[in-house]
């Protein structure tokens, strides 16, 4: 496989997860009506069930890939993702939908974990950074366009076709992997499944103050974004009465996150992860608190939402990647398994926090915005714990 095709495949694998979350946001009312969901807030389970499966499964893919190779484990995950997308399309009840969504998340977790391993197997140093940067540009575009894709589908077809498109995408990526991607793990590097190694990685993560602090800070920040995702469709439908504008506004806000990631890539080497992430977190808290106060005062409109959420998500996009890097910084000796452990903790924790925020939706923007501000303050407490009360230190 040539370099360009390899980058395109990695980008497609990275897009699997974002498409499964964001593309169905415009269709949640139709899905809820079809499945007989009475309470609007219960529709949020369709997002959270996926995230719980996605988070819980990450811990298992690393050891399996080290034992059986990258390609067969990745293909198993993609096949699960594809079949469960079909099951979601055919689900007759909410219970069957949630079971299929959780299993779909289990399959998508394989693409998330194995992508980094495959890149690392083939490249190192600047070339690895180049591959990840080029792939990430495509990955950043997916959340921007995914809601528009979902809305375009439901404009011409019933909502199950969204899952049909996800199944088709999963099948195409599976075929691409099958016929074009060679096994990237050297046979000499295969390792037996060792529960003790996983336990030692847990111990290394949980025994290091900085790793724990930044892992918890990242969990809080992911709780912010999952709370936003759970609530934002209802916000546009019930508060702003602007469902038609939802994909465009979502794309605008996601675009600010993408700009933040690209900005971070340009300045992080010069200024360091601590300085950038700490400044971004403080900016997030200031903007988030201001936005919550606007909503509490009864002045929230579509325009205040856009003007304040866009810079808020820019700060989010600067803080979270650096929190992840700082959490991994002291764990190089168990990097692979530690990454899976941190993905397990941050995704599960963030999904539960985001679900808690979403379940408090009451027909106003107040619960979501106060929840986002509170998560930012909690993240600051975690950072202060990691840094022993000091910010901006190198």
C-alpha positions as CSV (number, residue, x, y, z in Angstrom):
1,X,0.0,0.0,0.0
2,X,1.4,3.4,-1.0
3,X,1.7,6.3,1.4
4,X,-1.3,8.2,0.1
5,X,-3.6,5.2,0.2
6,X,-2.4,4.3,3.7
7,X,-3.2,7.9,4.9
8,X,-6.6,7.7,3.4
9,X,-7.3,4.3,5.0
10,X,-6.2,5.6,8.4
11,X,-8.5,8.6,8.0
12,X,-11.4,6.3,7.1
13,X,-10.8,4.2,10.2
14,X,-10.7,7.4,12.3
15,X,-14.0,8.5,10.8
16,X,-15.9,5.3,11.8
17,X,-16.6,6.5,15.4
18,X,-17.5,10.1,14.6
19,X,-20.0,9.1,11.9
20,X,-21.7,6.7,14.3
21,X,-22.4,9.5,16.8
22,X,-22.9,12.7,14.9
23,X,-24.7,11.5,11.7
24,X,-27.9,10.5,13.6
25,X,-28.3,13.6,15.8
26,X,-30.9,15.2,13.3
27,X,-32.8,11.9,13.2
28,X,-33.3,11.4,17.0
29,X,-36.9,12.8,17.0
30,X,-37.9,10.5,14.2
31,X,-36.1,7.5,15.8
32,X,-37.8,8.3,19.1
33,X,-41.3,8.5,17.5
34,X,-40.7,5.2,15.6
35,X,-39.6,3.3,18.6
36,X,-42.3,4.7,20.9
37,X,-40.0,6.7,23.2
38,X,-42.4,8.8,25.3
39,X,-39.9,11.1,27.2
40,X,-37.7,13.1,24.9
41,X,-34.7,12.8,27.2
42,X,-34.8,9.0,26.8
43,X,-33.6,9.4,23.2
44,X,-30.2,10.3,24.6
45,X,-29.7,6.6,25.5
46,X,-29.2,6.0,21.7
47,X,-26.0,8.1,22.0
48,X,-24.9,6.9,25.5
49,X,-25.4,3.2,24.8
50,X,-23.0,3.5,21.9
51,X,-20.4,5.4,24.0
52,X,-20.6,2.9,26.8
53,X,-19.9,0.0,24.5
54,X,-17.1,2.0,22.8
55,X,-15.5,2.9,26.1
56,X,-15.7,-0.5,27.7
57,X,-14.3,-2.5,24.8
58,X,-11.1,-0.5,24.4
59,X,-9.3,-2.2,27.2
60,X,-9.5,-5.6,25.4
61,X,-8.4,-4.7,21.9
62,X,-4.7,-3.9,22.8
63,X,-3.9,-7.3,24.3
64,X,-5.8,-9.1,21.5
65,X,-4.0,-7.2,18.8
66,X,-0.6,-7.9,20.4
67,X,-1.4,-11.6,20.5
68,X,-3.3,-12.3,17.2
69,X,-2.0,-9.4,15.0
70,X,-3.5,-6.1,14.0
71,X,-5.4,-7.1,10.8
72,X,-7.6,-9.9,12.1
73,X,-8.6,-8.0,15.3
74,X,-9.3,-4.8,13.3
75,X,-11.4,-6.8,10.8
76,X,-13.4,-8.4,13.7
77,X,-14.2,-5.0,15.1
78,X,-15.3,-3.7,11.6
79,X,-17.5,-6.7,11.0
80,X,-19.1,-6.2,14.4
81,X,-19.7,-2.6,13.6
82,X,-21.2,-3.3,10.2
83,X,-23.5,-6.1,11.4
84,X,-24.7,-4.1,14.4
85,X,-25.4,-1.1,12.1
86,X,-27.8,-3.3,10.2
87,X,-29.3,-4.5,13.5
88,X,-29.8,-0.8,14.5
89,X,-31.6,-0.2,11.2
90,X,-33.9,-3.2,11.8
91,X,-34.5,-2.6,15.6
92,X,-38.2,-2.7,16.4
93,X,-37.9,-1.6,20.0
94,X,-35.8,0.8,22.1
95,X,-34.3,-2.1,24.0
96,X,-33.1,-3.9,20.8
97,X,-31.8,-0.5,19.5
98,X,-29.8,0.1,22.7
99,X,-28.3,-3.4,22.6
100,X,-27.4,-3.0,19.0
101,X,-25.9,0.4,19.6
102,X,-23.8,-0.8,22.5
103,X,-22.5,-3.7,20.3
104,X,-21.8,-1.2,17.5
105,X,-19.7,0.8,19.9
106,X,-17.8,-2.3,20.8
107,X,-16.9,-2.8,17.2
108,X,-15.9,0.8,16.6
109,X,-13.5,0.6,19.6
110,X,-11.3,-1.7,17.5
111,X,-10.8,1.0,14.8
112,X,-10.0,3.5,17.5
113,X,-7.4,1.4,19.3
114,X,-5.8,-0.3,16.3
115,X,-5.4,2.8,14.2
116,X,-2.5,4.1,16.3
117,X,-0.9,0.7,16.6
118,X,-0.9,0.2,12.8
119,X,0.6,3.6,12.2
120,X,3.3,3.0,14.8
121,X,4.1,-0.4,13.3
122,X,4.8,1.1,9.9
123,X,6.3,4.5,10.7
124,X,8.2,6.3,13.5
125,X,9.3,9.8,14.3
126,X,8.5,12.6,11.8
127,X,6.9,10.2,9.3
128,X,4.5,8.9,11.9
129,X,3.6,12.5,12.9
130,X,3.1,13.3,9.2
131,X,0.7,10.4,8.7
132,X,-1.3,11.2,11.9
133,X,-1.5,14.9,10.9
134,X,-2.7,14.3,7.4
135,X,-5.2,11.7,8.6
136,X,-6.4,14.0,11.4
137,X,-7.3,16.7,9.0
138,X,-9.8,14.3,7.4
139,X,-11.0,13.1,10.8
140,X,-11.7,16.7,11.9
141,X,-13.9,17.2,8.9
142,X,-16.2,14.3,9.8
143,X,-18.0,15.9,12.8
144,X,-18.5,19.0,10.7
145,X,-20.3,17.3,7.9
146,X,-21.8,14.3,9.7
147,X,-25.1,16.0,10.9
148,X,-25.6,17.4,7.4
149,X,-25.2,13.8,6.0
150,X,-27.8,12.6,8.5
151,X,-30.2,15.4,7.7
152,X,-29.8,14.8,4.0
153,X,-30.6,11.1,4.4
154,X,-33.8,11.7,6.5
155,X,-34.9,14.3,4.0
156,X,-35.2,11.6,1.3
157,X,-35.5,8.3,3.2
158,X,-36.6,6.9,6.5
159,X,-34.2,7.1,9.5
160,X,-33.0,3.4,9.2
161,X,-31.1,4.4,6.1
162,X,-28.7,6.4,8.3
163,X,-27.6,3.1,9.8
164,X,-27.7,1.5,6.4
165,X,-25.1,4.1,5.2
166,X,-23.0,3.3,8.3
167,X,-23.2,-0.4,7.5
168,X,-22.2,0.3,3.9
169,X,-19.3,2.5,5.1
170,X,-18.2,-0.3,7.5
171,X,-18.4,-2.9,4.8
172,X,-16.3,-0.8,2.3
173,X,-13.6,-0.1,4.9
174,X,-13.6,-3.8,5.8
175,X,-13.0,-4.7,2.2
176,X,-10.3,-2.1,1.9
177,X,-8.5,-3.6,4.9
178,X,-9.0,-7.1,3.7
179,X,-7.5,-6.6,0.2
180,X,-5.1,-3.8,0.7
181,X,-3.7,-3.7,4.2
182,X,-1.0,-6.2,5.1
183,X,-0.4,-7.4,8.6
184,X,1.8,-4.7,10.3
185,X,2.8,-6.6,13.4
186,X,6.1,-8.4,13.2
187,X,5.5,-12.1,14.1
188,X,8.5,-11.9,16.4
189,X,6.7,-9.1,18.4
190,X,3.6,-11.1,19.1
191,X,2.9,-11.5,22.8
192,X,0.7,-13.8,24.7
193,X,-2.4,-12.4,26.4
194,X,-1.2,-11.6,29.9
195,X,-3.7,-10.3,32.5
196,X,-0.7,-9.4,34.7
197,X,0.6,-7.0,32.1
198,X,-2.8,-5.3,32.0
199,X,-2.9,-5.2,35.8
200,X,0.5,-3.6,35.9
201,X,-0.5,-1.0,33.4
202,X,-3.6,-0.2,35.5
203,X,-1.2,0.1,38.5
204,X,1.2,2.4,36.6
205,X,-1.7,4.7,35.5
206,X,-3.4,4.8,38.9
207,X,-0.2,5.0,40.8
208,X,1.2,8.2,39.1
209,X,-0.2,11.5,40.4
210,X,0.2,13.4,37.1
211,X,-1.3,10.6,35.0
212,X,-4.3,10.3,37.3
213,X,-4.9,14.0,37.4
214,X,-4.8,14.6,33.7
215,X,-6.8,11.4,33.0
216,X,-9.5,12.7,35.3
217,X,-9.3,16.2,33.8
218,X,-9.8,14.7,30.3
219,X,-12.7,12.7,31.6
220,X,-14.4,15.8,32.8
221,X,-13.8,17.6,29.5
222,X,-15.2,14.6,27.6
223,X,-18.2,14.8,29.9
224,X,-18.6,18.4,28.6
225,X,-18.6,17.3,24.9
226,X,-20.9,14.3,25.5
227,X,-23.3,16.5,27.5
228,X,-23.3,18.9,24.6
229,X,-24.0,16.1,22.1
230,X,-26.8,14.6,24.2
231,X,-28.6,18.0,24.6
232,X,-27.9,20.0,21.5
233,X,-30.5,18.5,19.2
234,X,-33.3,19.1,21.8
235,X,-31.9,22.6,22.4
236,X,-32.4,23.5,18.7
237,X,-35.8,21.9,18.6
238,X,-37.4,23.0,21.9
239,X,-35.5,26.2,22.8
240,X,-34.4,27.9,19.6
241,X,-37.1,26.3,17.3
242,X,-34.5,26.2,14.5
243,X,-34.1,22.5,13.7
244,X,-33.3,23.3,10.1
245,X,-30.2,25.3,11.2
246,X,-28.9,22.6,13.5
247,X,-26.4,21.0,11.0
248,X,-25.0,24.3,9.9
249,X,-24.5,25.6,13.5
250,X,-23.1,22.3,14.6
251,X,-20.7,22.4,11.7
252,X,-19.6,25.9,12.6
253,X,-18.9,25.0,16.2
254,X,-17.1,21.8,15.2
255,X,-15.1,23.9,12.8
256,X,-13.7,25.9,15.7
257,X,-12.6,22.7,17.4
258,X,-10.8,21.7,14.2
259,X,-9.1,25.1,14.1
260,X,-8.0,24.6,17.6
261,X,-6.4,21.2,16.8
262,X,-4.6,22.7,13.8
263,X,-3.4,25.7,15.9
264,X,-2.2,23.4,18.7
265,X,-0.1,21.4,16.2
266,X,1.7,24.6,15.1
267,X,2.4,26.1,18.6
268,X,2.7,23.2,21.0
269,X,6.4,22.5,20.4
270,X,7.2,26.1,21.1
271,X,5.0,26.8,24.1
272,X,4.6,23.3,25.6
273,X,1.5,21.3,26.4
274,X,1.1,22.6,30.0
275,X,1.1,26.3,29.2
276,X,-1.3,25.9,26.2
277,X,-3.8,23.5,28.0
278,X,-3.8,25.5,31.2
279,X,-4.5,28.7,29.4
280,X,-7.2,27.0,27.3
281,X,-8.9,25.5,30.4
282,X,-9.0,28.9,32.1
283,X,-10.5,30.4,29.0
284,X,-13.0,27.6,28.8
285,X,-14.1,28.2,32.4
286,X,-14.5,32.0,31.9
287,X,-16.5,31.6,28.7
288,X,-18.5,28.6,30.0
289,X,-19.4,30.5,33.3
290,X,-20.4,33.6,31.3
291,X,-22.6,31.5,29.0
292,X,-24.2,29.8,32.0
293,X,-25.0,33.2,33.6
294,X,-26.5,34.5,30.3
295,X,-28.8,31.5,30.3
296,X,-29.7,31.8,34.0
297,X,-30.6,35.5,33.4
298,X,-33.0,34.4,30.7
299,X,-31.1,36.0,27.8
300,X,-30.1,32.9,25.9
301,X,-30.8,33.1,22.1
302,X,-29.5,31.3,19.1
303,X,-27.0,34.1,18.5
304,X,-25.6,34.1,22.1
305,X,-25.3,30.3,21.8
306,X,-23.3,30.6,18.6
307,X,-21.1,33.5,19.8
308,X,-20.2,31.8,23.1
309,X,-20.1,28.1,22.2
310,X,-17.8,28.6,19.3
311,X,-14.9,30.0,21.4
312,X,-15.7,27.6,24.2
313,X,-15.2,24.7,21.8
314,X,-12.0,26.3,20.5
315,X,-10.7,26.2,24.1
316,X,-11.9,22.6,24.4
317,X,-10.0,21.7,21.2
318,X,-6.8,23.2,22.7
319,X,-7.1,21.6,26.1
320,X,-8.1,18.0,25.5
321,X,-5.3,16.8,23.2
322,X,-2.7,18.2,25.5
323,X,-4.4,16.7,28.5
324,X,-4.1,13.3,26.8
325,X,-0.4,13.8,26.0
326,X,0.3,14.9,29.5
327,X,-1.5,11.9,30.9
328,X,0.6,9.6,28.8
329,X,3.9,11.4,29.3
330,X,5.1,9.4,32.3
331,X,3.9,6.1,31.1
332,X,6.1,5.4,28.1
333,X,7.2,2.0,29.5
334,X,3.6,0.7,29.3
335,X,2.3,3.1,26.5
336,X,0.2,0.7,24.5
337,X,-1.8,-0.8,27.3
338,X,-1.9,2.4,29.3
339,X,-3.5,4.1,26.3
340,X,-6.2,1.5,26.3
341,X,-6.7,1.9,30.0
342,X,-7.0,5.7,29.7
343,X,-9.4,5.4,26.8
344,X,-11.5,3.0,28.9
345,X,-11.6,5.3,31.9
346,X,-12.1,8.6,30.1
347,X,-14.7,7.4,27.6
348,X,-16.8,5.6,30.1
349,X,-16.5,8.3,32.7
350,X,-17.2,11.1,30.1
351,X,-20.2,9.2,28.7
352,X,-21.8,8.9,32.2
353,X,-21.2,12.5,33.0
354,X,-22.5,13.6,29.6
355,X,-25.6,11.4,30.1
356,X,-26.2,13.0,33.5
357,X,-26.0,16.5,32.0
358,X,-28.3,15.5,29.2
359,X,-30.9,13.9,31.4
360,X,-31.4,17.3,33.2
361,X,-32.6,18.9,30.0
362,X,-35.8,20.8,31.0
363,X,-36.7,22.8,27.9
364,X,-34.1,25.5,28.6
365,X,-30.4,25.8,27.9
366,X,-29.6,26.2,31.7
367,X,-28.9,22.5,32.6
368,X,-26.5,22.0,29.7
369,X,-24.6,25.2,30.1
370,X,-24.2,25.0,33.8
371,X,-23.1,21.4,33.4
372,X,-20.5,22.4,30.9
373,X,-19.2,25.1,33.2
374,X,-19.2,22.8,36.2
375,X,-17.2,20.2,34.3
376,X,-14.6,22.8,33.4
377,X,-14.2,23.8,37.0
378,X,-13.9,20.1,38.0
379,X,-11.2,19.7,35.3
380,X,-9.3,22.6,36.8
381,X,-9.4,20.9,40.2
382,X,-7.9,17.7,38.6
383,X,-5.2,19.7,36.9
384,X,-4.3,21.4,40.2
385,X,-4.1,18.0,41.8
386,X,-1.8,16.7,39.0
387,X,0.5,19.8,39.3
388,X,0.4,20.0,43.1
389,X,-1.4,23.3,43.0
390,X,0.8,25.0,40.3
391,X,-0.2,26.0,36.8
392,X,1.9,26.8,33.8
393,X,5.0,25.0,35.2
394,X,7.1,23.1,32.7
